[in-house]
Amino acid sequence: MRFKYSRYIIFLIVLLVSVFFILSIIFPLPSEKPYSTVLYDRNGNFLKAFLANDGIWRLKTSPEEIPEHYKNLIINKEDRFFYYHFGVNPFSIVRALVQNIISGKRVSGASTITMQVARMLEPKKRTIWSKLIEVFRAIQLEVKYSKDEILQLYLSMIPLGGNVEGLKSGAMIYYQTPIDRLNIAQLFDLIVIPNDPNDLRPDKYPERLNQERWKRAKPFFKKGILTKADSIVFAETPSAVNRKAPPQLAPHFCYRVKSMLKYGDNYKTTLDLNIQSVAEQFLSNHLRTWKLLGVKNGALIVIENKSMNVVAYVGSENFDDSLAFGQVDAVQAIRSPGSTLKPFLYAFQMDNGVLTPKTRLLDVPYDFEGYTVENYDGTYSGYVFADEALRKSLNVPMIYLLKEAGLRSFCEFLCRLGFNSLQYQFDKLGLSMIIGGCGVTLEELATAYATFPNGGMYAKPRFLLDQTGINRSRVFSEDAAFMITEILTGVERPDMPNNFIAASNLPVIAFKTGTSYGRRDAWCFGYTAEYTVGVWIGNVTNKGNPNLVGSKSAAPLLVDILNSISRSRQKYILKIPDGVGIRDVCVESGKLPGPYCKHTIEDYYSILYTTSDICDVEKEYLVSPDKSVHYCGSCLGNHNYKSLIYKNYPKELLNYWRKIGKKFSVAPPHNPLCERVFGDEGPKIISPTNGMTYIMFSNEQNIVFQASSGVDVRVHYWYLNNNYLGKFKVGQKIFKSLETGEYTVSCMDDKGRLSKVVFKVNRL
């Protein structure tokens, strides 16, 4: 008989379980309510919270965030058998039913914490049918979640008046402090408010809340759950509060991170609030003087080199200053970079093997694509070492260098360095991009500069601590990173800030300043072994200022920040790589000394990449006694001659010297009676640039044809698509109006030597 009843009981249980799971499939649990996004710094300090997608302050509240004593208090008040029932407490239901029948009205409820969660997930009018649904949902919750997960849902969703839900939300909005800093009275108020959320709000009805606090606390004092010391805290803590939005720290950083996230939750970011505070204070102090001069805005970013963690991010001095457009995030604004892209051109050419610190570069006037490129101070050096050109931030040598490197190739190189902004500008970029004729962001520049202390390895900046490992890729060699760092740590330079010279305890800093056209932007980017810092000073309205210069506006701020946050005082940033050697090169060219080179200088070079070209500046010539001509082996014959050494400088340099009246000697022209074919290079076409696409916005715009040659050349013969254009003097400009299409232009000198370039025209 017992066996028979056991089978019935088992059958009944299986039937009920089966019905439950079938109903669960047909009527699944409602989705969890969306949480507010809450951001913390790397040390767990609160930064900012955002409204959940449904407009509610619903900060996810984990049981671990609540002290054990407080958690026990909540469970004792709401559901002391929470950890022992399966979502429904039958004894509580029977007790509530008896009490309500005896009194003739509803005086007691039987809702467990799990049932309250079910009601909050799926609000309904309080009817018997609704209560049955709650029971069903509660069992579903117990099946799907652990007890702590259910408690988390409860703590995160309890209504606290208005659009405030959850204990953490109440703590931050009513008391502007984390839960673990609440006293016992404040916490008790938060667990009392849900009994009547709108009538017990501490910001509106503090007297009612205070009365309810003492009323609800009496049983706990009697049971000893609340102590006499707690009663003193109750008496001394007013219930009245002023409701405020949660505290807001590093707002631009927080909005930047929020844009990366899909779901509301608690997130630990890479920001270091201590470094952030230092950076904000320095920026604010720095801008006080500049505001008097009409410069209202500044921004900065600090990246930890090893981890690529963004540890400070200031988009503006004051987020709430609407008059200064404080809500504009200048870290992400696209602006002209001035001279700050120049070190990357050096890295590109060093890995191409054609550049070392002591390579000689041309620094002469260059009439480039219809306008003149000038150095910042309007002067020219003629012939300059590469390291000196970068430290002095000379413009003209960079134009020549970029033309040699190839605009398209260099732009693709920059894209590998994270300059995504340039991808949308390719068709409009020219050689002027290297001196600021393009748009990039502070974040892109700082991230790219962090590639130098990381030995040429690029990685995206990190904003969240729980991100996976760093994905690094090699963009340029460790050799180039070291050589450029050595250049940028040099102290003999015009952009050296005064506070750099005055500070004797600074770590080694490599830095580069920049100023955009019209003095609209002042930049400085620098790095130590630990950190990379990027600084921008200017006006977000794009208004220029005659006082705005990178060395005076941005560099002092960068030095102050790095001096304050650096933990170590390392005397080097990068160790000399195994692939970098030191060699003697000719002073005249920066190449390996030839047989006639008299003066040499030490130079770093890459053993793997740097070419081993021999200096060809100083050459031996067989010259007639009157020095009127020189002879080659084919025409020497029985002529009398003497052997002399002449310097063969680039044509552009000789033309510049001739223009400024500088005296120089060149080899006499070749014997005109010689019938050999000239094998030297032909004219150097300055404009148009090979491979360039020219965008024409009006019918009045023309393409400029211009070429230079050696001093022994008098005229050029020009051809366009094999059609003869005419005979012109060396250096003379020719202006042509061309329609959309691809063109080949050729220039031949009076010695029969020919050069040509291919370019495109696109008329809009």
N, C-alpha and C positions, 0 to 999 in steps of 0.2 A: 504493500500500500504506500509506504514511504517512497519507494522507488517511483511509483506512478505519479505521486504529487511532485516529486523532484523533476520528473520529465516535463510536467506542466509548467513548473516554475522556470525551468531552463528555456522551454519553448516561448514562454511569455517574455522572458528577458531578451532572447534572440529577436523575437518579433518587435519589441519596443526599440531595440538598438537598430534593427533594420529600418523601421519606420523613421527613426530619428535621422539616419544617414540619408535616406531617400528624400526626406523633407529638407535636409541640409543642402542637398544638391539642387532641389527645386527652389529653395529659398535660402541662398547663401548669405553669409554675414555681410552687413553693409561695409563698405570700404572705410578704413580709418580716416578720420578727419585730417586735413592737411595741417602740418606743423609750421610754426614760424621758423624762419632761418635765423639761427643764433650763431654768431661768430666770436671766437676767443683767440687770444694771442697764443704764441707757442708755449707760454707758461701757464695757460689756463685762465688768464685775466679776461673779463668780459669786455668786448669791443662794441658790438651793436646787435640789435634784433630787428627783424623785419616782420610786418604783418603777414599772417598766413594768407594763402590765395583767396580765402573766403572773407577776408577783412577782419579776422579775429586775432587778437594777441594770444597765441596758443604756443607757448614755449615748451618743448619736450622736457618733461620732468622725470628723471630717473630716480628710483628709490635710493640708489647709492648716494645721491646728492643730499639726502635728508638725514640728519643725525638719527641714530637708532632710537633714542628716547622720544624724538618727535614722531618718528614713524609708528612706534608703539601707541602713542597717544592717538594718532589718526585711526589706527585699526581698532583700538578700544572704543572710540566714539562711533565708528561707522559699522564695524563688522568684526567682533572679537574672535569669531570662529572662521575668519577668512581662509586661513591656511588648512582648514580641516574639512570643508564642505566641497561639493562638486558644482558650485555656482548658485545653488539654492539651499537655504537652511530650513528644512521641514519644521523644526521646533519653533523657529521664529515665525513661520507662517501660521502654525496652530496658535501660538501665543497671541499674535496680532489679531487673528480671527476672533478668538474668545474675548479679547479686550474691546474690540470694536462692537461686537454683538451686545456685550453687557452695557456699554456706554450709549449704544444707539447711534454712534457716529464714529468717524475715522479718527482715532486717537493714537494709533500706533501703526508703523509700517513694518514690512518684513523684507525690505530690499537689502540684499547683500551688496558688497562693493561690485561684484561681477554684474549683478542685475542693474545697478546704477550705470555702469559702463554701457550695458546694452541699451538702456534708455537714452543715454547721451549720444550714442551712435545712431539711434533711430527714434527720435522724439515722437511721442504720441500722447493723446489725451488719456488721462488716468481712468481706465475702465477695467472691468474684470478681464475682458478679451485682451486688452493691452498688457495686463499683468501676465497672462498666459504666454503671450508672445515674448515678454521679457524673460520668463523662465526658460523658454526654448532657446532664446538667443544667449542667455547666460551659460547654458550647457554647451552650446556651440563654442562660446569663448573659452570655456574650460578645456574643451577638446583641442582647440587650435593653439592656445597660448599657455605659457607657464604662469604660475601665480605672480611672480615678479613682473612679468610682462603685462598682466592684467592690472596690477597695482600701478604700473607706469602709465597705462592708458587712463586710469582713474585720476591720478595726480596731475596729469597733463590736460584733462578736460573738465574738471569740476568748475562750474560757473561761479564767477566772482564779481558779477555786475558789469553791465554794459557789454563791451566786446572783449572782456578779459576772462580768459579761461586758463586754469592750471596754476599750481602753487608758484612755479617759477615766474610766470607772468605777473601774478599778484605781487610777489616780492619786488620785482624790478619796476613795476608801474606805480604801486602804492608806496613803496619804501625805498626805491632806487638802490637796492642792494641784493646780493645773491641770497638764496635760501639759508645757507649755512651761517649767515651773519644775522639772521632774525633772532630776536629774543622770544621767549616762550609766549608772551602775550600777543605779539604780532603774529606768530605762527598760529596760535589758537584762534585769533580773529579770522585768519584765512580759512580755517577748517569749519568755522561757524557760518561764515557768509553764505555758503551754498544752500543753507536751510531756507534762505529767502534772499536770493542774490541782489535783486533790485532795491529792496527796502533795507538792506543791511550794509549798503556800500559805505566804506569809511570816508569817502570824499564827499558824501551827501548827507548821510544819516549816522553820524558818529555816536550820538546819544543812544539810539536804538541798538547799535552794534555793541556799545559798552554794556548795556543792560543784558543783552543776549550772551555776551561773553561770560559774565558772572553767573547767569542762570545755568548755562551749559557746563560751566566748570565745577559747580558744586559737587556732583557725583564723583568727579575725579579727585577733588580734595578729600572727600570722605574715604575713598578707597586708597588714598596715599599715592595715587599715580601723579598727582600734582602736589608739591610740597609747600611748606610755609614760605620758603624763599621764593617760590614761584608766585605766591599771592602778593608778595611785596612788589615783584616785577609787574604783576597785573595792575596793582594800584598806581604805580609810578609811570605806566606807559599809557598815554592817551590813545583813544581809538581814532581820533581825527587825523586825516592825512590830506595832502594835496596831490591829486593824481597828476602824474607827468609821464611823458613817453620815456621808454627805457634810455639809459645813458647812451651817448653816441661818441665813440672814440675812433680816430682814423677813418672818417666817413668815406673819403674817396676810395681808400683801399677796400673798405667793406662793400661798397657798391661794385667795385671791380670784381671782387670775389663772388658776390651774389650773382653777377651776370654769368658766371661759369657753372653755377649749380642748377640742377633740375628739380631737386626735392628739398622741402624744408626739413631741417634737422639741426643738431648741434655740431659745429665744425671747429676744429682746432686749426688755425692758420699758421703761417710761417712768421707773422709779424712779431717783433719783439717790442713790447710796449715801452720798455725803458729806452731803447734806441729811438723809437718813434717820438717819444717825448723830448729827447735831446734834439732831434732833428727839427721838430716843430718849433721849439724854443729858439734855436739858432736862426731859423728862417724868419721868425717874427722879429727878432732883434735886428737882423740884417736888413730887413725891409723898412725899418723905421726911417732910416736916413734916405733911402731911395724913394720912399713915398713923397718926401718933401721935394724931390726932383722930378716927380711925375711918373715914376715907375711903381706900379701898384701890385704886381703879381710875381709869384715865384713858385717853383715846384721842385721836388727832388725825389730820388729813389735810392735806396741802399740795398745792395745784393751781397749776400755772403758767398764768396767765391767757391768754396769747396762744395757746398750743398746747392747752390743757386737759389737759396731761399731769399725771398724778398723780406727783409727785416724792418724796413721803414719805407713809407710811401706817403708823400704829402702832395696832394693834387693842387692845393692852394693854401695860402696862409690861414684864411678864416672861411670855413665852409658857409657860415651864416652871413657873410658880408655881401649882400646883394649888390651894393653900389660898386664893388670891385669884382663882380661876377664870380664870387667865391665858389659857387657850385660847379663851375667849369673845371673839369679834371685836366690840368695842363700836362700831366704825365702821359696822357693818351692823345693829346692834341697834336695834329700834324703841322709842323712848322719847319721853316728853313733851318738846316743844321749848321750854316756857316762853314767853318773850316774843320768841323769835327769828323768828317769822313776821311780826311787825308791819311791817317795812320793805316786805314784798311787798304788804301791804294798801295801803300808801301808794302804791306804784307803780301798783297797779290803779286806785285812785281818782284819781291824777294824770292817768292816761290817759283816765279818764272825765270829766275836765275840772272836777271839783268840789273839788280839793285842791291847795294850794300850801303852801310852808313856813309862811306867815303866816296861813293859814286858821284861824279860831277854832273850837275843838272844845269840846264840853261835857265837863266833869269834875265831875259831881255824883253822889251816891249813886244807884244803879240797881238796883232789886229786879227781877232778871232771871230770868224763868221759874221763880220759886219760891225763888231764893236770891239773896243780895246779892253784887254784884260790888264788890270793893274794890281800891284801889291798894295797892301793896306796903307803903307806910308807913302806911296807914290814913287818910291825909289827902286832901282834895280841893281843887282850885284854883278850881273854879267854871267859869271860862272860860279856856282856855289856847291858846296858839299851837300849831300842828301840829308844828313842829320841836321845840319845848320838850317836848311830850307824848311824842315819840319818844325824845329824848335822856334824858328822865327815866323812860322806859318805863312810862308811866301805863296802867293797865288799862282804866279806865272809858271814856275817849275812844275806845279801840279797839273796845269793844263797840258803842257808838253808830255808829261809822264802818262796822263790818262789817254792822250791821243795815241801814244805808243802802245799802251796796254790794250786799247780797244774798248769803246764805251759799252757795247753790248755784253762783252765778256765780263767786264767789271761789275755791271749791274746784276748779272746772274750770280756772281760771287757774293754780292751784298745780300741777295735774296737767301743764299745759303746761310748767311749770318743772321737771318731773322728779320730783315727789313721788308716785311710784307707790304708796307705802304707803297713801295716803289713799283710793285707789279702793275699797278693801275696807272703808272706815269711813264712807262717805257717809251711810248710813241712820242712823248713830248720832251724827253730828256736830251740834253746836249752836254758838251764837255764842261759847261758851267756848273754842272751838278756837283763837281768836286769842291767848288767854293761856295756852295749853298743854293744852287739852282735846282732844288728839288724839295720834297716834303717828307719828313720822317717824324717819329715820336721820341720823346724822352725815354720811354721804356725800351724801345728798339735800340736806341743808341747805347744805353747803359748795359743792356744784355750783351750787345756786341762787344763792348769794351771789356766785359768780364771774360771774354774769350782769351784775352792776352794773359792775365794771371793764371788761366787754366791751360796755358801752353798750346793755344790754337784749337782747343776743343770747345765746340759750341753746344750749349744746352738751353732750353727754354727756361725762363724764370719760374720758380715754384711758389704757389700761394697757399697750398694746403699741406699740412704735415702728413696726412695719410695717403699722399700720392705715392705711386709706385716708384721704383728706382729711377735715377736720372738717366735719360737717354741722350748720350753725348755723341757727337759726330765731329770728325776732324775737318776743319774748313781751311786752315793754313798750318804750316809746320811749326813745331816747337822752336825751330831755329829763328824763324821770322818773329815769333812772339817775343823771344829773348832780345833780339836786336832792336826791335821797336821799343820795348820796355827800357832798354839802356838809353835810347835816344830821349824818351819822354821823362826820364828821371834826371836829365841834365838840368843844372841850375843856372847856367849862363844863357838866359833867354829873356826876351822883352816882356813876356806875360807872367813873370814871377810875382806872385802877390807878396805884399809886405809882411803879412803874418806868417808866411812860409819861411822867410828869411829870419824872422825874429824867434821862431820856435826851434829850440835846439834839441828837444826831445821827441821830435816827430819821427814816426816810422818812415821808411823809404816810400815815397809817393811818386808814381808816374802819372802825369796828367796832360790834358790837351784842352785848350780853350777855343772858343769860337764866337764870332759875332756875325749875325746875318746882315744882308744888304738893307740899308736904311736904318741900321741899328734898332731893329725890332726885337731881336733875340740875343741874349747873352748866355753862353753855355760854358760849362766846365765839366769834364769827365776825368775821373782819376781813380786809381786803384792802388791798394797795398797788397801784401800777401794774403790778407784776410778778407777785405771788402772792396767792392766797386761802388762808387758813388757817382750819380749823375745829377747835375744842378742846372735849372733854367731860371733866368730872371728876365722879366719883360712885362708887356701888357697883353692880356688875352684879347683885347680889342685890336691888336696888331698895330698899335700906334708906336711909331719910332721915338727914340729919345737920344739926343746927341751925347749924353753921358753914358749910354749903355754900351759897355765893352766887356767881353768875357773875362779878361784878366782883372778888371776892377770890380765887376758886378757879381760874377759867379764864383771865381776861383777862391777868394777869401772865405766864402761860406763853405766850400768843399773842404778846405784845409781845416777849418774849425771842427767840422763834423768828424773827419777821419782822425783828427788828433784826440777827440773826445771818446770815440767808440773803440779805437784800436786797443786790443788787450796786450799785444806784444809789440816790441820795438825792433822788429827784424831789420837787419841792415841790407837785406836784398829781397827782391820779390820773386825772381826766378833764378835758380842755379843755372850756370852756363851748361847748355846741353852738350852731350858728346858729339853731336853733329856740327857744332860751331867751332871754328878755328880762328886763329889770328894770323894775318899775313901782311907783308909790306906791299903797298900799292903806290903807283905813281901819283904824285900830288896833282898833276895836270889833268888826269882823267879818272882816277879811282880804279884803274885797271892794273893788271900785273905789269911791273916795270919792263920796258923795252930796252934795247941795247943803248939807247941814247938818253934815257931818263936819268936826270941828275938828283932829283929830290923824291924821297918816298915818305910814306906815313903808314902807321899801323892801322889795320882795318879788320873788323869782324867779317866773317863770311860763312856761308853754309857749305859744308864739305859736299853735301849731296846735290844741292840745287844751284849754287853760284857757278856761272860759267868762268872759264879760265882765259878770257880774252886778254891779249897783249896790248899794251898802250900803243896807239898809233898817232899820238899827237906830235911827237918829235920824230922827224924823218930826215934821212940823208938825201941830198939832191946834188946832182952833177951840174954845176952852174958855169955859165960862160964867165970869162974874166971880168967883164963889165957888169955882171949880175943882171943882164937884161932878159936871158932865157935860161931854161934848164933843159937838159938832154935826157932822153931815155936811151936804153941800150940799142934801140934800132937806129937812132939818128946821131949817136955820139961820134962815130967815124973818127976823123983826124982832128976834130975840134979841140981847141985848148979848153980846159975846164979846171975847176977846183971843187973840192968836196965841202959842202956846207950843211949845217943842221938848221932846219926851219920847223916852226911849230904850225901844225895844221889844225886850227880850231874850227868848230862848226860854222857854217855859213852865216847862220843867224847871229852868232856872236860877233863875227867880223863886221857884218852890216851894222850892228848896234854900235860897235866901237867907232866905225867910220862916221856914223850919225852924230855921236857926241864929241867927235874930234880927238879921240884917243889915238895916240901913235902906236903903230904896231908894224911888224915886218912880216911879209908872207913870201913864200917861194915865188920866184919870177915865173911867168907863164911858160908853158911848154914850147919848145922850138916850133914855130908856125910852119916851117918847111917840112916837118916830119909828116909822113903819110900814114902813120899807124892809126888805128881806130882807138878812140878814147874809151877806156874801160871803167872810168870812175862812175859814180852814181850820177843820175840825171838831176834835173831840178827838183827841189823839195816843195811839193804842193802843200801850201798852208791851208787853203780853202778852195773847194769844199773838202770835207773830211771823208775819207774812204769808209764805206759801209754805213754812212749816216742817212737817216730819213729826215728831210726838212719839211716841217709843217708850215704851210703858208696860209695866213688868216685873211689876207687882203691882196688885191691885184697889184698894189704898189710895192709889195715885197719882192726883192730880187735875190738871186744867188750870186755870191761874190767869188770870182776866180782870182787867185793870187798865188805866186810861187817865189821862192828865193833860190839863189845860186851862189857859187863862189865868185871871188872878185875878178876872175878872168872871164866871166860871162857878161855879155852886154845886153842881149835880147832874148826873149822867149817867143816861141811860136805855139799858139793855142789851137786845139781841135776839140770839138764837141760831137760825140758820136761819129767820128771820122770826118766831120765837116770843118773846114778851115775857118777859124774865127779871126785870125790876123796876127800881126807882129807887134809885140809890145815890149816896153822896157822891163828889166828885171825889177820885181816888186810892185809893178803897176797893177792896180785893181781893175777888174773887168766886171761889170754888172750885167746880168742876164735875167730876163723874166722867162721862167720855164713853166710849162704845164705839168700836170700830174703824170708821173712816169719814172722809168729808170734811165739813168744817163751814165755815159763814160766820157770823162774829160781827160785829155792828154796835153802835156806840156813838153816841148822840145827846146833845148838850148842851142846856141849857135855853134856848138861842137858836135851836134847830132845826137846828144844823149836824151833819152825819152823817159818820162814818168807818167803814170796815169792812175786815176782813182775812179771808183764806181759809187754812185749815190742815188738816192731816190727823192722825188718831190711829191708831196701830197697837198694839194690845194683844197681847203675846206670851204 
